[in-house]
Amino acid sequence: MIKTNLEPLIFNPVDLEKLETFSDNGKYVDKSIQFLEKHYNSRRVLLTSSGSAALEICSQLLNLMSGDEVIVSSFSFPTSASPFLKNGSKLVFSDIDLKNMCLEIDDVEAKITKNTKVIVVTHYASYSCDMERLKKVCSRNNIILVEDAATAIMAKFKDKILGCYGDMAIISFNDKKNIHCGEGGALLVKNKYYNKAKILCDRGTNRQNFINKKVKRYRWVELGFNASPANIHALFLYGHLKAHKIIINHRKRIWNYYHKSLFELDQKGVIQIPKLSPNNIHNAHNFHIILKDKASRDGYIKYMASFGIICMTHYEPLHNSPAALKYKDYIIPGECKNTIIVANRMVRLPLWSNLGMDMHEVVAHTKKFFLL
């Protein structure tokens, strides 16, 4: 029997009554950071108000200049790209691999120039490309690697946790993620970036050094952000972090059920299901299928909705978005054929931490649709 009511394992209202402060300094902020640094033991961690805020900080840490190029996946959330436009650098959109929806490394290599300074890799749904190969590409070309691990908490490539391959990485804790606090995020950095990152999170001030009595005066020293999370959010986050194994294992049972149950349709060529490398140790953030064309995708979504089952599409290609047209002077054109295919044909099936026996209905109606 699948346990569906996980909230009692995560949050105790009594803890809220004992909360000593609601603001950004508090014991649950510290506890959450300590928990994450234990798991991401080669990185320093800062909690942020969102994953997007963490990416904004990444862009400022990199000291990009006009003309510098940043390669980013076209199949990603907009804030994987937008922070890197704000200093006059240029975006180069790269295509994805249809097996895992992550950067297609051959395409990335073809788009590297002498001006390429950064590659932003999005770990779609906690999957990943060959991170060892990508890291070698970056090292060989003196490129900084940023991991958008928004959905990839506790996921791995081989034996290494995603978020520890790059120079810096971000995680999201908004309420669509496996582990969440309503809205929040984390920035993971190598130690050399930590002090500046902390200043940027603290509104561009030397607040932490002042608190630690390393400086005599609390002053404005950088162009920063109000990016720190509230302690009340961290209270909820810490409960989720402690229960992460239970949450992820529950989601994996659902993911594995979908994968096993729909494998026959994949083998018949009716749909495509994820085809991951054995090196991908994911967290079951979502489960998608790819249909033969957009009309089939739209028909399937409508059919499922008639039974009260909400299935969703996902990202629209960034490389041909209205923003890409608006900022075309800062975009280097290029093809992303697989991204367009996926955007037109992908459907995400229901998958969340409290989903229980409804997954059987999802599979039953899916099979009926394709046998009509």
SULDA-V620467 format. One record per backbone hydrogen bond with DSSP energy under -1.0 kcal/mol. NH is the residue of the N-H (numbers start at 1). CO is the residue of the C=O. If there is no record, write none. Layout:
nh=NH co=CO
nh=NH co=CO
This chain:
nh=6 co=4
nh=9 co=6
nh=10 co=7
nh=11 co=7
nh=15 co=12
nh=17 co=13
nh=18 co=14
nh=19 co=16
nh=30 co=26
nh=31 co=27
nh=32 co=28
nh=33 co=29
nh=34 co=30
nh=35 co=31
nh=36 co=32
nh=37 co=33
nh=38 co=34
nh=39 co=35
nh=40 co=36
nh=43 co=40
nh=44 co=189
nh=46 co=187
nh=48 co=185
nh=49 co=227
nh=54 co=50
nh=55 co=51
nh=56 co=52
nh=57 co=53
nh=58 co=54
nh=59 co=55
nh=60 co=56
nh=61 co=57
nh=62 co=58
nh=67 co=88
nh=68 co=65
nh=69 co=115
nh=70 co=90
nh=71 co=118
nh=72 co=92
nh=74 co=94
nh=76 co=74
nh=80 co=77
nh=81 co=78
nh=82 co=78
nh=84 co=81
nh=85 co=82
nh=88 co=85
nh=90 co=68
nh=91 co=330
nh=92 co=70
nh=94 co=72
nh=97 co=102
nh=101 co=97
nh=104 co=95
nh=108 co=104
nh=109 co=105
nh=110 co=106
nh=111 co=107
nh=116 co=113
nh=117 co=69
nh=118 co=69
nh=119 co=144
nh=120 co=71
nh=121 co=146
nh=123 co=148
nh=124 co=122
nh=126 co=123
nh=127 co=124
nh=131 co=129
nh=134 co=130
nh=135 co=131
nh=136 co=132
nh=137 co=133
nh=138 co=134
nh=139 co=135
nh=140 co=136
nh=141 co=137
nh=143 co=138
nh=144 co=117
nh=146 co=119
nh=147 co=168
nh=148 co=121
nh=149 co=147
nh=149 co=170
nh=152 co=149
nh=155 co=152
nh=156 co=281
nh=157 co=160
nh=158 co=279
nh=160 co=157
nh=162 co=155
nh=164 co=161
nh=167 co=145
nh=168 co=145
nh=169 co=188
nh=170 co=147
nh=171 co=186
nh=172 co=150
nh=173 co=184
nh=175 co=182
nh=177 co=174
nh=181 co=173
nh=183 co=181
nh=185 co=48
nh=186 co=171
nh=187 co=46
nh=188 co=169
nh=189 co=44
nh=190 co=167
nh=193 co=190
nh=194 co=191
nh=197 co=193
nh=198 co=194
nh=199 co=195
nh=200 co=196
nh=201 co=197
nh=202 co=198
nh=203 co=225
nh=204 co=199
nh=205 co=202
nh=206 co=219
nh=210 co=206
nh=211 co=207
nh=212 co=208
nh=213 co=210
nh=214 co=209
nh=221 co=204
nh=222 co=204
nh=224 co=222
nh=225 co=200
nh=227 co=201
nh=227 co=225
nh=231 co=23
nh=234 co=230
nh=235 co=231
nh=236 co=232
nh=237 co=233
nh=238 co=234
nh=239 co=235
nh=240 co=236
nh=241 co=237
nh=242 co=238
nh=243 co=239
nh=244 co=241
nh=247 co=243
nh=248 co=244
nh=249 co=245
nh=250 co=246
nh=251 co=247
nh=252 co=248
nh=253 co=249
nh=254 co=250
nh=255 co=251
nh=256 co=252
nh=257 co=253
nh=258 co=254
nh=259 co=255
nh=260 co=256
nh=261 co=257
nh=262 co=258
nh=266 co=262
nh=267 co=263
nh=268 co=264
nh=269 co=266
nh=270 co=265
nh=272 co=290
nh=275 co=99
nh=280 co=277
nh=281 co=156
nh=289 co=347
nh=290 co=272
nh=291 co=345
nh=297 co=293
nh=298 co=294
nh=299 co=295
nh=300 co=296
nh=301 co=297
nh=302 co=298
nh=303 co=299
nh=304 co=300
nh=305 co=301
nh=306 co=302
nh=307 co=304
nh=308 co=305
nh=309 co=304
nh=312 co=348
nh=318 co=74
nh=321 co=318
nh=325 co=321
nh=326 co=322
nh=327 co=323
nh=328 co=325
nh=330 co=327
nh=331 co=328
nh=332 co=91
nh=340 co=336
nh=341 co=337
nh=342 co=338
nh=343 co=339
nh=344 co=340
nh=345 co=341
nh=346 co=342
nh=347 co=289
nh=348 co=312
nh=349 co=287
nh=355 co=352
nh=359 co=356
nh=360 co=357
nh=362 co=358
nh=363 co=359
nh=364 co=360
nh=365 co=361
nh=366 co=362
nh=367 co=363
nh=368 co=364
nh=369 co=365
nh=370 co=366
